[in-house]
Amino acid sequence: MNPNHNGITSDINISSKNITNCTGVIEILRKSGIMSTVSQTTSIICDNSRCWTENSCAIKLTGLNHNEIEENVWIPLRDKYNLDCAHLHIHGYYIGCIKNFIRPSSCPTKK
């Protein structure tokens, strides 16, 4: 078994005004050898005074060890799309801001 894969599914949802479609996300993951499914979605983002939409990508990581997510998934996507945050769900292990998963208390919207 590949040590980078442990059979646990993880989901990452990213959105940004810098994402036109998910083709670039797919290429980053493919070149890194990350088994995944990527779906184009639209997110509604709100602050205190208004709401807007952003293109977003729902990424299902197929069995990638959660210790590999920061270096092999988050950092390349963050740098390419100038992302501030992402929602991460490691099934049976963690749900929340990816920044809090990497370094607790670093998510700007910690609740």
FENUR-V463846 format. One record per residue. N is the residue number from 1. RES is the residue in one letter. PHI is phi as a letter, one per 30 degrees, with the letter a starting at -180 (NA if undefined). OMEGA is omega in whole degrees, 0 to 359 (* if undefined). Layout:
[[N	RES	PHI	OMEGA] [N	RES	PHI	OMEGA]]
This chain:
[[1	M	NA	177] [2	N	d	182] [3	P	d	178] [4	N	d	181] [5	H	b	182] [6	N	b	178] [7	G	i	179] [8	I	d	178] [9	T	d	175] [10	S	b	177] [11	D	b	174] [12	I	b	176] [13	N	c	180] [14	I	b	173] [15	S	b	182] [16	S	a	172] [17	K	d	181] [18	N	d	179] [19	I	c	175] [20	T	c	173] [21	N	a	186] [22	C	c	181] [23	T	d	179] [24	G	d	177] [25	V	d	179] [26	I	e	181] [27	E	d	178] [28	I	e	182] [29	L	d	179] [30	R	d	181] [31	K	d	178] [32	S	d	180] [33	G	i	182] [34	I	c	176] [35	M	d	185] [36	S	a	171] [37	T	b	182] [38	V	b	179] [39	S	b	175] [40	Q	d	178] [41	T	b	174] [42	T	b	179] [43	S	c	172] [44	I	c	183] [45	I	c	180] [46	C	b	168] [47	D	c	184] [48	N	d	188] [49	S	c	184] [50	R	a	175] [51	C	b	179] [52	W	b	178] [53	T	c	175] [54	E	b	171] [55	N	d	181] [56	S	b	180] [57	C	b	173] [58	A	c	186] [59	I	c	175] [60	K	c	178] [61	L	d	186] [62	T	c	173] [63	G	i	180] [64	L	d	177] [65	N	e	184] [66	H	d	176] [67	N	d	180] [68	E	c	187] [69	I	d	183] [70	E	e	187] [71	E	d	189] [72	N	c	181] [73	V	b	187] [74	W	d	184] [75	I	d	178] [76	P	d	179] [77	L	d	178] [78	R	e	183] [79	D	d	181] [80	K	d	187] [81	Y	c	179] [82	N	h	184] [83	L	d	175] [84	D	c	184] [85	C	a	175] [86	A	a	175] [87	H	c	183] [88	L	b	174] [89	H	b	173] [90	I	c	189] [91	H	e	179] [92	G	i	186] [93	Y	b	187] [94	Y	a	171] [95	I	b	176] [96	G	l	180] [97	C	d	180] [98	I	d	180] [99	K	d	177] [100	N	d	175] [101	F	d	182] [102	I	d	179] [103	R	b	182] [104	P	e	179] [105	S	i	179] [106	S	c	179] [107	C	d	182] [108	P	d	182] [109	T	c	181] [110	K	e	180] [111	K	b	*]]
